[in-house]
């Protein structure tokens, strides 16, 4: 074996190692990975054919049989070689993310097809004409001039690919563009050297080094495969769809979220749960194969799978969704333990529904919180025009803008004093009006603010605005005894909440008894030692407290007794069930008990005159007075200016 053959042997070892590594890492799924692996296999086969005919030439004598065998392997090597550059070029297009654009351009597709077909047809025709090479009686291989046609075709393929990269450069990231601009001229130069010095045999060696560099940088299997599920990773998904979004490529993505993973993990353990995920991955791959989805299975962490498809009709997607629904409705058995996966499904079309990757990533993270929890597959397009869905999708932006631009406003809902028969107090409620999306439901933005720890900012805004209102409008002149302000669980455990409230009272010249803080029992139970310390410190300042939403299912009398609540607000559930004779007895007993404990009582949710009359009659019968009534029957929450007018009418 001469020194030049060692280049082919080394290349063979590199290509073979990469193939084994790809298979071992389960990295042959997906179009780009498949093309990469196909390129490696074509190179290995070509080298094997080339080494075989070279060994025959060097170690056998000239006979008709050896001549036929040598020619056969030589033609097979030429055929294999004719596939290397077209497959490699398509792999490059796929890894750059411009293959969907090329697939849409029929002229470009035809050019690639013809440039790939011409060398193959010419080789097959030469089997009968023998114009490409001659093997003499000394077993020397003599390359003939027509071989130049094959070489020209390879150069044309490379130049054409180079031109396409330049043409689509605006869709490429700068790093990818630079690397590709270097790759094509380098391969052209190496091929020209190989053509001029056919005995050098460095071409396959250079291709092997290039393939290794691609493997260790672009294709890195440890990043592209999730080790637990053996599906493609979130990094692979991000790489693929950033490129697809960049060219506004078309796809339908089926998202699958396992929502009860925590309870399953507690029930069967993490190892068994991972085994379940591997089963799911295998099922999704088989589904992609049997339904001809041409889909790569991605696991995006947080127990979310993505199954992207291309050019499938809605009817075909519905068929796939039916199979998914059927599969996930079954019981999974792990070591004789039965479990059920609770799932959410959502289909997103790009670019119709989502036109940029950042928004797609947000939908992937949050879709299971937004779509209906009935286990039925949902389409994003069915939600896209729904106002509440749009708000939920944009709540981050809305809340950030509200904090920066101070889009919050404090509304006041009057509270009716039963004994004085007038409005002597009110509850402060925060409202948000966004310049783009209009009025935002408090239930939406407050829940999100609590999750993102922005509730502190909103809570501070409300308390300070209330103090400012009381101080500027001379609460005594308006007949206001106090204003109630909700204190969130997060605020209850702030270490400096007492100092902040004390500063606001002093700044706006507000008497402590003019501010009443409401907390729910859930908030009172959250880190109770810190909460109790803050409550008692504020109580010493003269601020009074109300227990909000009593009767929501969490309430217990111990909490009412243990903390210094001056007032207990009965939840509207008491009002909703007031026509129930059993509920009347419960209401009477509750009121009687709270009055014995010395608590003032406020009834929430009075929405009709009938409700007001019933509670007035009930209080007369029990001789237990509820001091306050609140609800839409008396007034909706009002902006500050309208609230002042309401009080002065």
N, C-alpha and C positions, 0 to 999 in steps of 0.2 A: 504494500500500500504506500503510495507516494505522499509527500507532504500536503499536496493540494487536496487529496481525498480526505485528509484529516479535518478540513473545514466542514465538509459535508457530514462527517461522523459527529463532530462537535455540535453542528446544527441539529442533527437528528436527536442527540441526547437532550438538547435544550427544549426542542419542540415536544418530545415525548414527556419530559418532566412537567412541562406546562399543562399538557393534556391530563396527565394523572392528577396533578394538583387541582385542576378545574373540576374533575369528576369527584375527587375526594372532598372538595369544598362545596359540592353540589351546585356548582356555578355554571351550569350549562343551560339554565332556564332563561327565558327572555330572548328577544330578538337579537340584541347586541351581543349578549353572551353566546348565543347560538352561532352567530356569524364568526365571532372570535374563535370559538372551538372548531368550527368548520375550517377556518383558515389554517389552524394548527394541523388538523388532520390531513388536509390537502398537501401541506408542506411535507409532512412525514411520509406520506405515500409517494410523493414525487421524489424525495431523497432516496427512499428504498429502491424505487425503480432505477434511479440513476446509479446508485452504488452497485446494484445488481449487474447492469449492463457493463459498467466499468470493470468490475471484477472478472466478468466473462471475457472481455477484451484482453485483459492482462494475463489471464491464467488458462486460456484454452487455445486450441489450434483451430485453424480455419476449416470448417466443414459446412455442408449445406444445413445441417441441423443446428449447429451453434450459430450460424448466420441468422437463421429464422428466429431463434430464441433471442439473440441479441437485438435484432430489429424490433421484435415484439416489445421487449422491455424499454427500448429507446423511444418507440412511439408512445408507450404508456407514460413514460417520463415527460415527453413533450405535451401530451394531453393534460397531465396533472399540472404542468407548469403553466398551461394556458388558462387554468382556473385561478391561479394564485393571485394575480393582480386584480382581476375583476371582483373576486370575493373580498380581498383586502380593501379595495376601494369602497365597496358597499358597507363593510364593517366601519370604516372611518366615517362615512356619511351617517351611519346609525349612531355611533358614539358621539358625534357632534350634534345630533338631534335634527339634522336637515333631511333625513331620508323621507319623512312624510311629504316635504315640499317637492322632492324629486319624484316621488310616486305620483304626485298630481300633475306633473309636467310630462305629457305623453311624448313630446319631441325628445326630451332628455332621456327618458326611459328607452326609447327606440335607439338612440345613439349608443347608449351603454350596451344594449342587447346586441347591436350589430358589431361593435368593437370587440365584444366578448365572443361572438359567434364566428367571425371571420377566421381567427387563428385555428379554432377547433375544426371548422369545415376544411380548411386548407390542409391540416394534419391528416384528417381522415382520407382526403382525396390522395394525399401523397403516399398512403399505404400501397396504392396501385401504381403510382408513377415514379416513386423513388427519386425525387429531385432535391430533397432537403439534405441528404447525407449519403456517403458511400463508405462501406467497410471493405478494405482491401484484403488481399490474401495474407497479409502479415497481421491482421486483426487491428489495423489502425483505422480510427474514425476520422473521416474527412468531411468537414462541414462544407456544404455547397452554398453558392450565392443566394438561392431562393430562401435560405434560412433567414436572410435579412428581412424578408417580408414579415415573419413572425416577430422579429425583434422590433420592427417599426410599429407593429400593432400594439406591443406592450408599451412602447414609449407614448403612442397616441392615447392609450388608456390612461396612463399617468398624467399626461398633459391635460386631457379632458377633465379628469378628477380635480386637478390643480385649478383649472379654470372654474369649475363649479364651486369650489371652496371660495374663490375670489368673488364670484357672482353672489353667493349667499353670505358674504362676510358680515353683513349687518345683523345677522341673526346669531352670530357666534360670540362667545366670551373672548376677551382679548387674549387670555392665556392659551385657550384652545386654538385660536386663529394662528398665533405665532408658532405654536408647536407643529401645526399642520402645514403651515407655509414652509417650514424647514423640512418636514418629513417627505413631501412629494419630490422636491428637487434633489434631496439626498438619494432617494431610491432611483430616480432617473439617472443620476451620476453613476451610482453603483452598477446599474444595469448596463450603461454604456461601456463602463470599464470591463464588465464581464463579457460583453459582446466583442470588444476589441481584443481581449485576452481570454479566450474560451477555456484555456487550461488552468486558469487561476482558481476557478470554482469558489469565489468568495461571496457570490450573490446570496445563497441560502444561509450562509453564516451571518451576514449582515441582517437578513430578514429575521433570523432567530434572535439576534440581539435586540432588534426593534420590538419583536413580540414580547421579549422578556421585560423590556422597559415599559411597555403598555400594561403588562400584567402587574408589575410592581408599583405603578403609579395610577393609571386610569382605571384599571380593572380590579384593584386590590380586593381579593376575595374576603379578607377578614372584615372589611367594612361593608361589603355589598350583601353579605349573607347574615341573617339573624341566627346565631348559634343555637337558640332554644327551639325555634319553630322550623328552621331550615328553609324558610321563605326568604325572598329578597328583603333587604333591610330598608329602614326609613331613609337612610342616606342614598341608597339606590333609587328609591322613589323620588326623592328630592332632585337628584341629578337628572333623572329621566324627564320629570315633568317641568322642571325649570326650562329645559330645552324645548319641550313641546309647547309650553305657554309662550315662549319667546317667538315661536313661529306661528302662533295661533293655530296649533294643530288640533285636529278633531279626535275626540275620544269620549267614551262613556265609562265612568268609573263607578263600580259597585263597592260601596263601603259597608263593612260588617263590623259591628261593635258587640263584644261580649260584655254585658253590663253587670252581670252578677259574679264577676271573677273573684271578688273579695270573699264572698260567702263560700264559693266553691273551694278557694284556697284554704280557708279555715276548715272546711269539711273533709277534703281528701288530701290536702298537703300540696306543696309547690311542685314536687317531682311528678305527681300524677297529673297535675294541671298542665305542666309542660308537655306531658305525653298526650293529653287531649289536644293541645294546640298543634302538635305534630300531625295528629290524625286529621285535624281541620285542614292543615296545609296540604296533605296528601289528597284529601277529597277535592279541594279547590283545583289542584293541578289536574286531577283526573277529569273533573268537570270541564275545565278549559280544553282538554284534549278531545273528549267525547262530543262536546258541543262546537268544536272548531272555533273557539273564541280567540285563539292566538293571543292569550292573555298571560301576563306574568303575575304570579302571586306575591304580593308584598305584605309584610307584617310591619306595621307602623308604630309599634310599641303601644302601651296603654290598652292592649287587647283589642286592637283595631286592625282588620285586614282590608286590603284594597285589591280589587280585581279590575284592572283597566282593560277595556276592549276597544277595538277599532272597527268602524264601518259596519256596526250591527244595527239592525232596525229595532225600533221599540218593541215590536212583537217578539223578536228573538231574546231581547233583554228580559221581557216579562216571563218567557219560558225559563230562562236561567234563574230568575228570582223565585219562581214557583219551586224549582228544585232545591234552591237554597233554603227556602222556608220549610220544605218537607224534611230536609236533612237536619236542620237545627231544631225541629220540633220533636225529634226522637230523644230517647233516653240514651246517654252515654254510660257504658259500664266499664269501670276501672277497678280491677281486682275485686269483682263482685259488688262494687259500690255503684249505685245508680245516681247519676247526676243529670240535671237539665240545664242547658245553656240558654239564658235569656238574652236575646239579641235585638239589635236595631239594624235596619237596612236603609241605605239611601243611595240613589243613583244621581250622579252629577254629570252633566254634559259639558264638555269644553269645546270651543270657547263660549258657547251660548249662555251657560249659567255662570261660569267663572272664567275670567279672562286673564288673571294673574296668579302666580304661585302663592303669594302671601295670603290672598283671600282663600285659595284652595286649602292651604295649610290650616287656616282658622276653621273652615268648615269641617275638615277632618277631625280636628280636636274637639269640636263642640257639637257636631250634628246630633249625637245621641241625646243631648239635653234639649234639643229643639224639636225633633220629629216626634210624632205620636208614639207613645210607649205601648202599642198594641201588638208588637211583633210582626206587623205587616210591612212589607217593603214599601218605601216611599220614594217619590221622585222630587228632586229639588225644585223643578220647574213648577210643581204644584204649590210650593211654599213661597216661591220667590216674590210673588206679588202680594203676599199677605203682610199687612203693616206690622203686626207684632213680630213676625219672623224677620222682617227687614231690621226692625229695631234691635232684636237680639243679636243679629249678625254684626251690627254696627255699635253695640253698646260700649265697647272699649273707647272708640273714637268719640262717641257722644259724651261719655262721662269725663274723659280727659279734657274735652273742649269746654264742658260745663265748669270744671274746676278752674281752668285757665281764664275763661271769659266771664266767670261768675254768672252763669245762666240759671242758677237756682233762685227760687223765690219762696218766701215763707207765706203760707196761707193760714188762716185762723178759722176754726170751726167753733161757733158759740156754744156754750154749755148753759143749760137752763137750770136756775136755782129754784127748786120746788117751793121752798118756804117763802122766799122773797118774791116769787113769781116774776122773775126777770133774769136777764143774762148778766151774770157777775164774773164770768171767767170764760176761758176758751182754751182749745188745744191747738198748739202750733204744729203745722204739717208742712213738710218740704215738697215743693213742686219743681219740675224741670221742664223748661221749654227750649228745645233745640232749634236753631235757625234753619236747619236743613230738614229735620224729621218731625218738627212740631212738638206737641205735648207728649212727654214720656211717662208711662205709668210708674208710680213710685215702687210698685212691686217688682218691676224690672230693674230699675237702676239701683235701688237700695240693696237688693239681694246681690247684685254684681259688685256693688261697693263693699259689701261685707266680705265677699270672697277675695277681693283684691286689696283689702285693707285701706280703702279710700273712705270708709265710713267715718273715720276720725275727722277728716277734713269737712265732710258734710255736716257732721254733728256739731263741730265747732262753729260752723257758719250759722246754723239754726239758733244755737244758744245765744251767740253774740247778737244776731239780728233781733231776737226776742227781747234781750236786755236793752238794746237800742230803742226798740219800739216802746217798751214800757217807760223808759226814761224820757224820750222825746214827746210822747203823747200824754204824759201826766196821767197815769193809769187811774188815779183816784178820781179825776174829773170825768173819765169815761165810765166810771162805775165798775171798774175791774178789780176784783180782789186778788187775782193771780192769773198767770198763764202757765199751762202745762206744756212741758217739752219732753219728748221721748229721748231716753238715754239708751243707746245700743249696748249690747254685751261687750263689744270692743272698748267702748268708752268707759264702761263700768270698771275695767281693770287697768285703766291708764294710771300711771303712778303720779301724774301731775294734774289730774282732772280737778282736784279740789282747788289748787292754786289758780288754774285757769278761770274757773267759775267765779272765784273770789275776786280776781282782777276785773272781770267783766262787770260784776255787780258794782264795784267801786267806780269803774270808768264811766258807767252810764247812770250812776246814782240810783240804783235799784235796791229796794229793800229785799232782804232774803225771802220774806214771806210772800213776796209778789211772784216768786218763781217756784213752781212745783215740778219736780222731775218724775217722769213715769218710767218704770222699768218692768219688763216682763219677768215671770218666774224663771224662765230659761236663763235670762241674763243674770238674775240673782243667784242662780245655781252655778254659774260659770266661774270657776276659781273663787269659791265663796269667801275665803278668808280676805282676799284683796277687795272684793266687792263690799263686804261688810265694813271693812276699814274705811273705805271711801264714803259709804253711805252715812256712817256715824259721824265722820268728820264734817260732811256737808250738813248733816242734821244739827250739829253744834253751831254752824253758822246761822241757823234759823230757816234753812230750806226744808220744805216739806216734801214727802214722797207719796207716790201712788203706785199700787200694784196693778199693772195693766193686764187685760185679757184673762181675768180670772174665770175659770170654767172652760178652758180650751182643751182639757184633758191632762194637763201637767200639774194642775193646781193641787195643793194640799194645805191643810190648815196649819201644819207645822211652820211652813214658810211664812204664812201670814203673821204668825205669832213671833217668830224669831227675829224679824226685821222691823224697823220702826216705820211701818207704813201708816200714814194718816188716812188714806182713802183707798178703797178697793173698787176697781172698775169691772163690773160684771160684763162678760163678753156677750155679743149680740146673739149667741146661740140660745141664751135664756129667752130672749125676745122671740126668736124664730119658733120656739116650741111652747110659747105661752098658752096656746089653745089646747095643749095636751094636759088633761087633768093631773096626770102624774107629775108633769113638769111644774105645774103651779105649786104643788106641795114642796117640790125641791127648791123652788125659788123662795117660797115663804120661809122654809127652814134655813136656807142660806142667808137670807137677809136677817133673820132673827139671830143667827149665830154671830154674824159679823157685827151686829149692833151691840151684842153682849160683850164683844171684844173691844168696843169703843171705836169702831171704824166708821168713817163716813162712806157712803155708797154712791156710786154713779152707775147708771144703767146705760150701756152703749147700744147703738143700733135701732133707736126709735125712729121709724121711717114713716109711720102713718098716724093719723089722729086716733085710730083704734088702739094702736100700741100704747100711746100716751094715756088714753082713758083707762085701759086695762091695768096699767101699773099704778095709776092714781087710785083706782078702786081697790087694787090689791093692797096698797099701803094703808088705805083706810081700814080695810078688814083686819090687817095684822097689827095695826097701831105701830108699825115700824116704818119710819120715814126714810125713803131713799132721797138723799139731799139733792142729787143732780140727775138730770136726764140729758142725753146727747144723741143726735142723729139727724138724718136728712129731713125729718119732719120739721125740725126747728130751723135748720139751715145747713146748706152745703158748706164746705170749706171755702173761705172767701179771701181774695187778695187783701192786703193790708188796708188800702184806701177804702174798699167796699166794706170791710169789716168795721172801720171807724164810722162810716155812714150808717151801717146797720145798728150800731150801738147808740147813735145819736138821733135816730128816727123818733 
